[in-house]
Amino acid sequence: MLPARSSRVPDIAFKWVAAFAAGMIVVLIVLVGWELYWGSRLSLRQFGFGFLWSSEWDPVQDKYGALPFIFGTLVSSLLALLLAVPLGVATALFLTELAPARLRQPIVMAIEMLAAVPSVIFGLWGIFVLIPWLRDHLFVWLKHYLGFLPLFQGPIYGVSMLAAGIIIAIMILPIVTSISREILRSVPNLQREAAYALGATRWEVLRIAVLSYARRGLFGAAVLGLGRALGETMAVTMVIGNRPQIAASLFAPGYTLASVIANEFAEATTDLYLNSLFELGLVLLAVTILVNIAAQVMLKSMTGTGPIRVT
Amino acid sequence: MPHKKSKWIVLIGALAALAAASAPAQMLINGAGATFPQQIYTKWFDEYQKVDPSVRFNYQGIGSGGGQKQILAETVDFGASDGPMSDDNLAKAPRALWHIPTVAGAVAVSYNLEGNPQLNLDGPALAQIFLGTITKWNDPAIAALNDGVKLPAEDIVVVHRSDGSGTSFIFTDYLSSVSPAWKQKVGKGVSVSWPVGLGGKGNAGVAGQVKQTPGAIGYVELAYAHQNMLPFANMKNAAGKFITPSVDSVTAALASANIPDDFRFSMVNAPGEGAYPIAGTTWLLVYAEQKDHAKGEKLVQFLKWAYSDGEKFAAGLDYAPLPEALQKRALEKVASIKY
């Protein structure tokens, strides 16, 4: 038998180490927020809340506004989610429910490999392969058949909001797929068997027993994907066209918060300019936090018996 | 456990030996700033190593803004910038901070047109293209400059740099000097609010986008236009001649530019007969009085070498060396640095 006294020490030590680690995360976020606030105090004082809805970004006149960048960040991320979530969930469904066992491992590996490709590689691939193809084929097709929608009007350059959405979608596909797969795998078999027992077809089993049971968890997977999408920088910068404007058309170039910071930080010389770039960082942090809070609220209001909470 | 202990002793011994081996320390001189001249500076530091092995240079191309900040904060021994520092920023320096020009470069206007015709352009037409008031390639303003070239009725797609850069500074400085409308609406800077067009990241981004997009026009450093086999326009200079961007035509522009004693000058639209109009120089930022005697001495020695021997490496890397008269003036300035 172990002596009673000595066994308590590692216990207590571990508790404190774990608490310290958890506490550090909170401290880190607060520090990041504080640092961004402190770095942007000049522009906060100069522009106030007007910074959020001004569309002007003119380093020569020293006038700055964040609206086109907020718009670009949200739209490109949402586009990415629209494309990646159905694809990711469908892939996960195929892997957990339908695929023959010997196919699973190769597909899972391929998805994990996709996650390991560096951002800049996606960007280069975007410029040299994806963009020309989009410009000459997909966009032309979309314009021809869906051109009556404002979303698909205007000149086609290739680099565009839609191209950015597609690139981000490819980049968040691995995380959405692997989390969805874990979620679906954790759906108890009892659920499926019960549905089969009621005479459900395979599709009905998936829909009623699996998907609806796992709804909350799948939503969580989408939120994690969204978190990734909001901050994606390098590849987006290379394909979005970097134009601070708010356009209805998805063919038009746009700009994101992360991209403009990456683009302009190195050469920013005036104080107000630098402060405004810091403020964009603050806005990006705020947007990310707000989106996550909104997701939590939606998650709470969702009915469903699923046991899984990812976020 | 004696075995484990002996392992430790060996390890510590090895570390001590390593420390001893690197003990005859090389002096390290740190610099940071502009990315445009990074290639030539790296070449210089490499070559200078052979001249004086006792000193090593470490240069980080973090951008002109960063270079200005770091030299103001004195976290580096010299800074580098593609644009002259503003009076505001210069006033923040703890003591006299000097601009010393090193090399110059041309900004080439590249385009993507069927059949790669050789185009001639002038300042007002270029400004109107980038302002978005000329939108078609067969616009009369372009056609008038290009007798005999068949221009398509294609839309012009403007491409500019999305990242802040000295290249954009030179280009917008030029447009401001030839077009009052541009000066009033946009102005000059490392980043500006572009009236039209797409942003590409870096020279590579702009070159790539011009190459990929039919009807595109953009501006890149001359070296990139060469490397990417992009056609580039001959520009009409202040003397009314159409000039091809090249090392020689930039040095000609430098020779005819009006250069004040503090070396903060703009050389766009220089008056010389053979001067290419869209060109700019890049500067080192050094304190007139060096804090550290030994480092200051080595830095001055290096700069003297750079102006006497280093400049000849420039042309091979598509940089324009300073004309002789200017080299002499720069050398005099360097010689008067106190340490």
Interface residues (C-beta under 8 A of the other chain):
Chain A: E56 W57 D58 P59 V60 Q61 I127 F128 I131 P132 R135 P155 Y157 G158 V159 T237 M238 G241 N242 R243 P244 P253 Y255 S259 A262 N263 E264 F265 A266 E267 A268 T269 T270 L274
Chain B: I62 G63 S64 G65 G66 Q68 K69 G83 M85 S86 D88 N89 D155 V157 S162 D163 G164 S165 G166 V186 G187 K188 G189 V190 S191 V192 S193 W194 G197 L198 G199 G200 K201 G205 G208 Q209 Q212 T213
